[in-house]
């Protein structure tokens, strides 16, 4: 036998809101992202059983279920055309070394035995019959780990509509999905085995009634057992079949190619409420001949290696089949055809061993066709295709934080060869140390370290975002030796500020205080909150200059404070002390000591001194006041300010209060205040009606407008409008509306962010909102025949691409692509077929100073009004022109 890890894969995004997003299969560190081709993002509806996507592929609906923790997908094909529409593309992959057919399914080879699978599909037609004349076909034109996986159905006797079922991440289809719902209590059971002995798992048993009508289907378990329940009294007939075996009618009648009638077999009497057993089948193999390739995989010693993958390639270097070595190091590959082949190992289990290309060639990211070829013939076994893996070279080092040399644990280092191809990897331990996994042949290599919260770094010492890996310092490696000291001192990609909030009088911590951070222009960025110990930390989106202001939240009675130490109610945030933050170096000790305040004014109304109340409410003004008369205001956030004695004062004339006479060298006591609590919550405004303009490229200017209000309350001042980094203030009008005019003539096609922010004041909290500006090409032209046409006719379209001034921008470099056709009143996009080698592309012509032609075939379209959609390179807009089918 062969070593096989068959535990299921983890599936992410299988029940996504958008079908076209696809889903991700993962096992260990390996993953495959499968994305549908030709998908029109069908309408999704959910139920307790799964998600249903109408029109997931053209002419195909999809149902995804995760019942009992096992994911499966069912395609409902309405006609033969639907079978050609179902296809998935490998959009991205990691840890996958090859993609090969596995029977009728697909195997994603990881090299460590923990491979990822798509099970073979099974079809159930309109009458309930099951067919295994279905498989996944691989289009490997891209080579590497890119591939398109297409559904193929060979059975021409199926009645549509057909349901096709498969299980992503599983070796086999879950058989329970093929069972019938019982309507009676009779049953029959038995086994399906190979002729001469040996159970057959996954075989199908059809059951027919005495009139020859199809009744039910069952599949066998790992022991070859099956059972069918819910049967009324009748005389039944049964037929069994399995992959690579001759179908058989009970009892013992071979039925090659299903060329016999089930009712020619022996009747099986079933009584309602009674179980009938021993309805057994022994199927003969229909495999006339196979080509077999065998060998062993050993390591140093030599010792047998368990779980090393051997991949077989044809004469053109296309992967054809694979197997894993068992506990004796032996593997076996069988093929239904002979030919000339190459083979190599993929070792993902034994650290330090270098892979081998047959025969005896040490291999790191090698071309399989550079090995020794061998022949395999039908009906014979090619043996001794052996592999002896040896210790290769390795690379070792340490990951640390460049700021304080602390180790960076459990992060990745990728190793590349001199061609820039990734050949192995490493993961740092809790002390930051790493050593590469796969053995390397002698040569020069390059190393790239990546870690969450740090800039990627190319050895030696080059921060790297999308750089060419071969631009780093080469690392010379010798087979059988470890190259040590390949260290990385990594720079943090985070801008961090830390600090503390305390009571100014007691120095005790204050929790629940909000600390708001603003950028260099005074635009609000992010908020942090102090914990029970008064501490806070914030991770800012970029390095640069910031300002910090407290909003005291749970700590009523304290004055808001602008860093550093500036009591602030409505003050400009940029009047505070700037905090200049760089990546990788935390800015510490941004501390706040909050005050309760009493203000003392001179006889002429000028501010003379402050006093701060302690936690008991007592205060002392000790600024050495000269003898004379003073006026005093007691205030605290969320309380009504009071002018002594007991005069409510928001913006009053302080000299209208009761004068307090201060004698030189004396303390004047009992200047007390009884403050009245007011609403602790500022009004929180909302920004509404924010425009999201769509303009034609070249439009000189664009107005962005909106409204800010908190119910009937309108803030004063201005908002800041940021259009893709272009910032300008916009005054808030009496009705809350605001607007700004931006120059947009220089914008290229695309979607650009609009962000509007209001910084808040003494009465209103900050607010923000966002939208987008869409810049698209202008389109002129349309259908050359504007009259209704019949289904099946071809409609010629001619369009030109222009800017806002009407200048023709059409050129061969600007590709126009058909998106689809859509019937008015629906949301489904149908394919837009046209003749030619590139049927989705418009043909550029010099007519009219440059234009594009597309001949749309309307075959299969029913009568009604339609739009024909197309896109222009780089333009996110789907442009449409109308047409009518009569």
ZAKOL-987600 format. One record per residue (C-alpha): x, y, z; residue in one letter. Coordinates in steps of 0.25 Angstrom, whole numbers, padded with zeros to 4 digits, always signed. Layout:
% residues N
XYZA/...
This chain:
% residues 886
+0000+0000+0000X/+0004+0015-0001X/+0005+0025+0010X/-0007+0035+0009X/-0012+0045+0019X/-0027+0046+0016X/-0032+0056+0027X/-0040+0067+0021X/-0035+0081+0018X/-0040+0093+0024X/-0049+0102+0015X/-0050+0117+0016X/-0060+0126+0009X/-0068+0114+0004X/-0081+0121+0008X/-0077+0135+0003X/-0087+0145+0000X/-0081+0146-0014X/-0079+0133-0022X/-0068+0139-0031X/-0059+0141-0019X/-0057+0126-0019X/-0052+0118-0007X/-0039+0114+0000X/-0034+0100+0003X/-0023+0099+0014X/-0016+0088+0021X/-0004+0091+0030X/+0003+0102+0024X/-0001+0099+0009X/-0013+0105+0003X/-0020+0107-0011X/-0030+0118-0015X/-0040+0113-0025X/-0047+0124-0033X/-0059+0121-0042X/-0057+0125-0057X/-0068+0131-0065X/-0076+0133-0052X/-0086+0144-0052X/-0087+0145-0037X/-0101+0138-0036X/-0112+0143-0027X/-0109+0137-0013X/-0120+0132-0004X/-0117+0125+0009X/-0124+0114+0017X/-0122+0105+0029X/-0115+0095+0020X/-0106+0104+0012X/-0105+0115+0001X/-0111+0115-0012X/-0105+0123-0024X/-0115+0125-0036X/-0107+0126-0049X/-0093+0123-0042X/-0088+0119-0056X/-0096+0122-0069X/-0107+0112-0069X/-0103+0106-0056X/-0108+0108-0042X/-0099+0104-0030X/-0103+0100-0016X/-0092+0099-0005X/-0095+0092+0008X/-0087+0089+0021X/-0096+0079+0027X/-0090+0070+0038X/-0077+0078+0037X/-0074+0073+0023X/-0074+0083+0011X/-0080+0079-0002X/-0084+0086-0015X/-0095+0083-0024X/-0097+0088-0038X/-0110+0088-0045X/-0108+0087-0060X/-0121+0090-0068X/-0115+0086-0082X/-0102+0080-0088X/-0097+0094-0090X/-0096+0096-0075X/-0086+0084-0074X/-0076+0093-0081X/-0078+0105-0073X/-0073+0099-0059X/-0058+0102-0057X/-0049+0107-0046X/-0036+0114-0047X/-0024+0113-0037X/-0024+0128-0034X/-0012+0126-0024X/-0005+0115-0016X/+0005+0113-0005X/+0012+0100-0001X/+0007+0093-0014X/+0018+0087-0022X/+0010+0080-0033X/-0005+0078-0038X/-0008+0065-0043X/-0021+0057-0047X/-0024+0046-0036X/-0034+0037-0043X/-0046+0045-0047X/-0042+0056-0036X/-0030+0065-0034X/-0018+0064-0024X/-0011+0077-0020X/+0003+0071-0016X/+0009+0077-0004X/+0022+0068-0003X/+0019+0065+0011X/+0008+0054+0009X/-0003+0064+0014X/-0008+0066+0000X/-0021+0074-0003X/-0032+0068-0011X/-0044+0071-0020X/-0052+0058-0020X/-0057+0052-0033X/-0070+0057-0037X/-0083+0049-0037X/-0095+0052-0046X/-0110+0049-0042X/-0120+0051-0054X/-0134+0055-0054X/-0139+0041-0052X/-0130+0039-0040X/-0119+0030-0047X/-0105+0032-0043X/-0093+0033-0052X/-0078+0033-0050X/-0075+0036-0065X/-0071+0050-0059X/-0057+0055-0056X/-0049+0068-0054X/-0040+0071-0066X/-0027+0079-0064X/-0023+0090-0073X/-0008+0091-0070X/-0004+0101-0081X/+0002+0110-0070X/+0011+0099-0064X/+0016+0102-0050X/+0004+0102-0039X/-0005+0109-0048X/-0016+0101-0055X/-0031+0102-0059X/-0040+0091-0054X/-0052+0088-0063X/-0064+0079-0061X/-0065+0068-0072X/-0078+0059-0073X/-0076+0047-0083X/-0089+0040-0080X/-0099+0043-0092X/-0111+0035-0086X/-0113+0045-0075X/-0127+0052-0074X/-0126+0067-0071X/-0126+0074-0062X/-0114+0068-0056X/-0108+0070-0042X/-0093+0068-0041X/-0088+0066-0026X/-0073+0067-0021X/-0066+0070-0008X/-0055+0080-0008X/-0044+0076+0002X/-0048+0061+0002X/-0044+0048-0004X/-0058+0044-0007X/-0072+0049-0009X/-0080+0048+0004X/-0090+0036+0001X/-0101+0041+0010X/-0104+0052+0000X/-0109+0041-0010X/-0118+0034-0001X/-0134+0034-0003X/-0144+0038+0007X/-0151+0026+0013X/-0166+0025+0010X/-0168+0011+0014X/-0160+0001+0024X/-0156-0010+0015X/-0141-0011+0012X/-0130-0020+0005X/-0115-0020+0008X/-0103-0027+0003X/-0088-0026-0001X/-0080-0022-0013X/-0067-0029-0015X/-0056-0032-0025X/-0057-0045-0032X/-0048-0054-0025X/-0049-0046-0012X/-0047-0031-0006X/-0058-0021-0003X/-0060-0010-0012X/-0063+0004-0006X/-0071+0014-0013X/-0078+0005-0022X/-0092+0008-0027X/-0105-0001-0026X/-0117+0003-0034X/-0130-0003-0030X/-0142-0005-0040X/-0156-0009-0037X/-0164-0021-0044X/-0168-0011-0055X/-0153-0008-0058X/-0155+0007-0053X/-0143+0013-0045X/-0146+0013-0030X/-0133+0017-0022X/-0118+0017-0022X/-0108+0013-0011X/-0093+0014-0009X/-0084+0004-0002X/-0076+0007+0011X/-0061+0004+0013X/-0065-0011+0016X/-0073-0012+0003X/-0086-0012+0010X/-0099-0005+0005X/-0113-0004+0009X/-0126+0002+0003X/-0138+0005+0012X/-0152+0011+0010X/-0157+0000+0001X/-0171-0005+0000X/-0174-0019-0003X/-0170-0023-0018X/-0161-0032-0026X/-0148-0023-0029X/-0136-0024-0038X/-0122-0019-0035X/-0110-0014-0043X/-0096-0011-0037X/-0084-0004-0043X/-0071+0003-0039X/-0060+0010-0045X/-0050+0000-0053X/-0061-0012-0052X/-0071-0018-0061X/-0085-0015-0057X/-0093-0027-0052X/-0108-0030-0051X/-0112-0038-0039X/-0110-0050-0038X/-0096-0051-0045X/-0100-0046-0059X/-0089-0037-0065X/-0094-0025-0072X/-0083-0019-0080X/-0085-0004-0084X/-0099-0005-0077X/-0104-0013-0090X/-0114-0022-0083X/-0127-0020-0076X/-0128-0020-0060X/-0141-0028-0061X/-0133-0040-0068X/-0127-0042-0054X/-0132-0050-0042X/-0144-0044-0035X/-0142-0040-0021X/-0154-0041-0012X/-0156-0030-0002X/-0167-0029+0008X/-0171-0016+0015X/-0166-0016+0029X/-0156-0027+0026X/-0141-0027+0024X/-0136-0035+0012X/-0121-0038+0013X/-0109-0045+0005X/-0112-0038-0008X/-0097-0039-0012X/-0089-0035-0024X/-0075-0040-0028X/-0070-0030-0039X/-0059-0034-0050X/-0049-0024-0053X/-0050-0017-0067X/-0036-0012-0067X/-0029-0019-0078X/-0015-0015-0075X/-0008-0004-0067X/+0006+0001-0067X/+0013+0000-0053X/+0025+0008-0047X/+0031+0004-0034X/+0043+0008-0026X/+0048+0012-0012X/+0051+0025-0005X/+0062+0024+0005X/+0070+0034+0013X/+0084+0034+0019X/+0088+0020+0025X/+0081+0016+0016X/+0068+0016+0024X/+0054+0016+0017X/+0046+0029+0017X/+0031+0029+0020X/+0022+0039+0013X/+0031+0045+0002X/+0024+0049-0010X/+0028+0043-0024X/+0023+0051-0036X/+0023+0045-0050X/+0025+0054-0062X/+0022+0051-0077X/+0032+0053-0088X/+0028+0068-0089X/+0030+0070-0074X/+0015+0070-0070X/+0012+0064-0057X/+0004+0051-0059X/+0003+0044-0046X/+0008+0043-0032X/+0009+0034-0020X/+0015+0034-0006X/+0025+0024+0000X/+0020+0015+0011X/+0027+0010+0024X/+0037+0002+0016X/+0040+0014+0007X/+0033+0007-0005X/+0023+0014-0015X/+0015+0009-0026X/+0009+0017-0038X/-0001+0011-0048X/-0005+0017-0061X/-0015+0013-0072X/-0004+0017-0083X/+0010+0014-0086X/+0021+0024-0090X/+0034+0031-0087X/+0034+0037-0073X/+0043+0045-0063X/+0041+0045-0048X/+0046+0053-0036X/+0043+0054-0021X/+0036+0065-0012X/+0041+0063+0002X/+0033+0071+0012X/+0035+0063+0025X/+0050+0061+0026X/+0058+0073+0030X/+0071+0075+0023X/+0069+0065+0012X/+0071+0070-0002X/+0061+0065-0013X/+0065+0055-0024X/+0062+0055-0039X/+0063+0041-0045X/+0074+0036-0046X/+0083+0041-0034X/+0082+0055-0037X/+0081+0065-0026X/+0070+0074-0029X/+0066+0088-0024X/+0055+0094-0032X/+0060+0086-0044X/+0054+0083-0058X/+0049+0069-0058X/+0053+0067-0072X/+0067+0069-0068X/+0067+0055-0061X/+0069+0041-0067X/+0056+0037-0075X/+0051+0022-0074X/+0040+0015-0081X/+0027+0008-0076X/+0019-0001-0084X/+0004-0006-0082X/+0004-0020-0076X/+0018-0019-0070X/+0024-0013-0057X/+0036-0004-0058X/+0043-0006-0045X/+0055+0000-0037X/+0052+0015-0040X/+0059+0018-0027X/+0063+0030-0020X/+0073+0032-0009X/+0072+0045-0002X/+0085+0052+0004X/+0087+0063+0014X/+0087+0076+0006X/+0092+0090+0010X/+0084+0099+0020X/+0083+0113+0024X/+0082+0118+0038X/+0081+0131+0046X/+0073+0139+0055X/+0061+0149+0054X/+0062+0161+0064X/+0055+0175+0066X/+0065+0185+0061X/+0061+0195+0071X/+0063+0187+0084X/+0069+0173+0079X/+0057+0165+0084X/+0055+0152+0077X/+0044+0151+0067X/+0037+0138+0068X/+0029+0129+0059X/+0032+0137+0046X/+0036+0133+0032X/+0049+0133+0024X/+0048+0129+0010X/+0060+0124+0002X/+0061+0127-0013X/+0071+0121-0023X/+0080+0129-0033X/+0068+0130-0043X/+0059+0136-0032X/+0050+0123-0030X/+0046+0120-0016X/+0053+0107-0012X/+0050+0105+0003X/+0046+0112+0016X/+0049+0114+0030X/+0041+0118+0043X/+0047+0125+0055X/+0046+0118+0068X/+0042+0125+0081X/+0057+0131+0082X/+0056+0136+0068X/+0066+0125+0063X/+0063+0118+0049X/+0069+0108+0040X/+0064+0105+0026X/+0056+0092+0024X/+0059+0086+0010X/+0073+0082+0007X/+0080+0091-0004X/+0090+0087-0014X/+0103+0095-0015X/+0101+0109-0020X/+0097+0124-0017X/+0084+0127-0011X/+0076+0139-0006X/+0068+0140+0007X/+0055+0149+0010X/+0049+0150+0024X/+0035+0154+0027X/+0028+0157+0040X/+0015+0163+0044X/+0017+0177+0049X/+0031+0178+0042X/+0036+0182+0028X/+0040+0170+0020X/+0055+0170+0019X/+0064+0164+0008X/+0078+0159+0013X/+0086+0167+0016X/+0079+0178+0023X/+0070+0183+0012X/+0056+0187+0015X/+0048+0181+0003X/+0034+0183-0002X/+0032+0177-0015X/+0047+0177-0018X/+0055+0167-0027X/+0060+0156-0018X/+0073+0154-0026X/+0076+0168-0023X/+0080+0164-0009X/+0094+0159-0004X/+0096+0145-0009X/+0098+0134+0001X/+0108+0123-0003X/+0103+0109+0001X/+0111+0096+0000X/+0104+0082+0000X/+0104+0075+0013X/+0108+0088+0021X/+0100+0099+0029X/+0102+0113+0026X/+0100+0121+0039X/+0100+0135+0043X/+0089+0139+0033X/+0083+0149+0042X/+0072+0159+0041X/+0070+0172+0049X/+0056+0176+0045X/+0050+0189+0045X/+0036+0191+0051X/+0025+0195+0041X/+0017+0201+0052X/+0016+0215+0058X/+0013+0214+0073X/+0010+0224+0084X/+0009+0220+0098X/+0006+0228+0111X/-0002+0230+0124X/-0014+0238+0129X/-0014+0242+0144X/-0021+0251+0153X/-0012+0264+0154X/-0015+0265+0169X/-0014+0251+0174X/-0005+0245+0163X/-0015+0233+0163X/-0018+0226+0150X/-0030+0230+0142X/-0036+0219+0133X/-0047+0221+0123X/-0041+0234+0117X/-0041+0235+0102X/-0029+0240+0095X/-0031+0245+0081X/-0020+0247+0071X/-0019+0257+0060X/-0010+0258+0048X/-0001+0270+0045X/-0013+0277+0038X/-0022+0275+0050X/-0030+0264+0044X/-0035+0253+0053X/-0028+0240+0051X/-0031+0230+0063X/-0035+0229+0077X/-0029+0221+0089X/-0034+0219+0103X/-0027+0217+0116X/-0028+0204+0124X/-0030+0203+0139X/-0016+0207+0141X/-0017+0219+0133X/-0008+0213+0122X/-0011+0214+0107X/-0004+0210+0094X/-0008+0213+0080X/-0003+0207+0066X/-0004+0219+0056X/-0006+0216+0041X/+0007+0224+0037X/+0019+0231+0043X/+0019+0246+0044X/+0014+0257+0053X/+0002+0256+0062X/-0005+0263+0073X/-0012+0257+0085X/-0025+0262+0092X/-0033+0255+0104X/-0048+0254+0103X/-0050+0250+0118X/-0061+0240+0116X/-0064+0233+0129X/-0056+0243+0137X/-0066+0254+0138X/-0061+0267+0145X/-0047+0267+0138X/-0043+0277+0128X/-0039+0272+0115X/-0024+0273+0112X/-0016+0275+0100X/-0002+0269+0100X/+0006+0274+0107X/-0001+0279+0119X/-0010+0289+0112X/-0024+0290+0118X/-0033+0291+0106X/-0048+0293+0103X/-0050+0296+0088X/-0035+0300+0086X/-0028+0297+0072X/-0022+0283+0074X/-0010+0288+0066X/-0006+0298+0077X/-0001+0286+0085X/+0012+0280+0086X/+0015+0272+0073X/+0018+0257+0075X/+0028+0253+0063X/+0026+0238+0062X/+0036+0229+0053X/+0034+0214+0049X/+0040+0204+0059X/+0042+0214+0070X/+0031+0215+0080X/+0028+0229+0085X/+0027+0228+0100X/+0022+0236+0111X/+0011+0244+0105X/+0005+0246+0118X/-0007+0254+0123X/-0009+0259+0137X/-0024+0264+0137X/-0029+0276+0146X/-0042+0281+0152X/-0041+0296+0150X/-0045+0309+0157X/-0042+0322+0150X/-0038+0335+0156X/-0040+0348+0149X/-0035+0362+0152X/-0044+0374+0155X/-0043+0377+0140X/-0047+0363+0135X/-0033+0358+0132X/-0029+0343+0135X/-0020+0344+0147X/-0019+0330+0153X/-0023+0315+0153X/-0027+0306+0164X/-0030+0291+0163X/-0039+0283+0172X/-0035+0270+0178X/-0043+0257+0179X/-0051+0263+0191X/-0054+0276+0183X/-0045+0285+0191X/-0036+0295+0184X/-0026+0305+0187X/-0021+0316+0178X/-0007+0319+0182X/-0001+0327+0171X/+0003+0339+0181X/-0009+0348+0177X/-0006+0363+0181X/-0016+0370+0190X/-0029+0374+0182X/-0043+0370+0177X/-0044+0358+0169X/-0055+0350+0162X/-0056+0335+0162X/-0062+0324+0153X/-0063+0310+0157X/-0064+0300+0145X/-0063+0285+0142X/-0066+0278+0129X/-0081+0273+0128X/-0085+0283+0139X/-0091+0297+0138X/-0080+0308+0140X/-0083+0317+0152X/-0078+0331+0155X/-0077+0334+0170X/-0087+0335+0176X/-0096+0325+0169X/-0098+0332+0156X/-0098+0322+0144X/-0088+0326+0134X/-0085+0321+0120X/-0081+0333+0113X/-0084+0344+0124X/-0077+0357+0128X/-0068+0352+0139X/-0068+0366+0146X/-0083+0364+0148X/-0081+0354+0159X/-0078+0357+0174X/-0064+0362+0176X/-0055+0355+0185X/-0046+0363+0193X/-0032+0358+0195X/-0023+0364+0206X/-0008+0363+0205X/-0002+0351+0212X/-0015+0345+0216X/-0024+0333+0211X/-0038+0336+0207X/-0046+0324+0211X/-0060+0319+0207X/-0061+0323+0193X/-0070+0311+0190X/-0077+0306+0177X/-0089+0297+0176X/-0088+0293+0162X/-0100+0287+0154X/-0098+0274+0146X/-0102+0276+0132X/-0103+0265+0120X/-0090+0258+0120X/-0091+0255+0105X/-0088+0265+0094X/-0096+0265+0082X/-0091+0254+0072X/-0093+0260+0058X/-0095+0251+0045X/-0090+0254+0031X/-0101+0251+0021X/-0104+0253+0006X/-0089+0252+0003X/-0088+0252-0012X/-0081+0240-0019X/-0078+0247-0033X/-0076+0239-0046X/-0069+0247-0056X/-0063+0245-0070X/-0048+0246-0070X/-0043+0260-0073X/-0054+0267-0066X/-0048+0280-0061X/-0055+0281-0047X/-0064+0274-0038X/-0073+0278-0027X/-0073+0270-0014X/-0084+0273-0004X/-0092+0268+0008X/-0099+0272+0021X/-0095+0271+0035X/-0105+0271+0047X/-0109+0265+0060X/-0124+0265+0058X/-0128+0280+0058X/-0114+0284+0063X/-0104+0289+0053X/-0089+0290+0057X/-0082+0303+0053X/-0068+0304+0046X/-0064+0296+0035X/-0061+0281+0031X/-0049+0276+0023X/-0051+0269+0010X/-0040+0260+0006X/-0041+0255-0009X/-0029+0245-0011X/-0020+0254-0003X/-0024+0267-0008X/-0030+0274+0005X/-0038+0287+0006X/-0048+0292+0017X/-0062+0295+0014X/-0070+0304+0022X/-0083+0299+0029X/-0095+0307+0025X/-0107+0310+0034X/-0115+0298+0029X/-0103+0289+0031X/-0099+0288+0016X/-0085+0289+0011X/-0078+0288-0002X/-0064+0289-0008X/-0060+0289-0023X/-0048+0281-0027X/-0039+0281-0039X/-0041+0267-0046X/-0035+0269-0060X/-0023+0262-0056X/-0029+0249-0051X/-0028+0236-0058X/-0039+0226-0059X/-0041+0218-0046X/-0048+0220-0033X/-0042+0230-0023X/-0046+0232-0008X/-0053+0243-0002X/-0052+0246+0013X/-0060+0257+0020X/-0056+0260+0035X/-0061+0269+0046X/-0052+0271+0057X/-0062+0274+0068X/-0063+0286+0078X/-0068+0289+0092X/-0083+0285+0088X/-0081+0274+0077X/-0073+0261+0076X/-0064+0259+0064X/-0070+0252+0051X/-0066+0246+0038X/-0071+0240+0026X/-0066+0234+0013X/-0070+0232-0002X/-0063+0231-0015X/-0060+0238-0028X/-0061+0229-0040X/-0054+0234-0053X/-0058+0226-0065X/-0056+0227-0080X/-0066+0234-0089X/-0073+0225-0099X/-0079+0229-0113X/-0086+0220-0123X/-0094+0207-0121X/-0101+0197-0129X/-0100+0200-0144X/-0114+0193-0146X/-0123+0200-0136X/-0136+0192-0140X/-0140+0180-0133X/-0134+0167-0138X/-0137+0152-0137X/-0131+0142-0127X/-0119+0136-0134X/-0116+0149-0142X/-0102+0156-0141X/-0102+0170-0137X/-0090+0179-0140X/-0086+0190-0130X/-0076+0201-0133X/-0072+0210-0121X/-0061+0220-0118X/-0054+0224-0105X/-0054+0239-0103X/-0051+0249-0091X/-0059+0260-0085X/-0055+0269-0097X/-0060+0259-0107X/-0045+0256-0111X/-0044+0242-0117X/-0035+0233-0109X/-0037+0220-0116X/-0024+0213-0120X/-0019+0198-0121X/-0013+0200-0107X/-0026+0203-0101X/-0033+0189-0100X/-0048+0188-0100X/-0054+0175-0095X/-0068+0169-0095X/-0074+0167-0081X/-0087+0161-0085X/-0102+0163-0088X/-0113+0166-0078X/-0128+0165-0080X/-0135+0178-0075X/-0141+0175-0061X/-0131+0164-0057X/-0117+0164-0050X/-0111+0152-0058X/-0100+0155-0068X/-0100+0145-0079X/-0088+0142-0088X/-0086+0151-0100X/-0080+0142-0111X/-0074+0146-0124X/-0065+0139-0135X/-0050+0140-0135X/-0038+0136-0127X/-0041+0146-0116X/-0056+0145-0116X/-0057+0155-0104X/-0049+0166-0109X/-0054+0177-0118X/-0046+0179-0131X/-0039+0192-0133X/-0041+0199-0146X/-0036+0213-0152X/-0050+0217-0156X/-0055+0230-0150X/-0042+0234-0145X/-0041+0221-0137X/-0052+0212-0133X/-0055+0198-0128X/-0064+0187-0134X/-0071+0175-0128X/-0081+0166-0135X/-0090+0160-0124X/-0096+0147-0126X/-0110+0146-0120X/-0112+0131-0121X/-0121+0126-0110X/-0126+0140-0105X/-0141+0141-0103X/-0150+0153-0108X/-0148+0165-0099X/-0140+0178-0097X/-0125+0176-0093X/-0112+0183-0091X/-0099+0179-0096X/-0088+0182-0086X/-0073+0184-0088X/-0061+0190-0081X/-0049+0198-0085X/-0035+0195-0080X/-0033+0201-0066X/-0047+0206-0065X/-0055+0200-0054X/-0068+0204-0060X/-0077+0194-0068X/-0082+0202-0080X/-0095+0198-0087X/-0102+0200-0100X/-0116+0195-0102X/-0122+0185-0112X/-0135+0178-0115X/-0139+0164-0118X/-0152+0162-0125X/
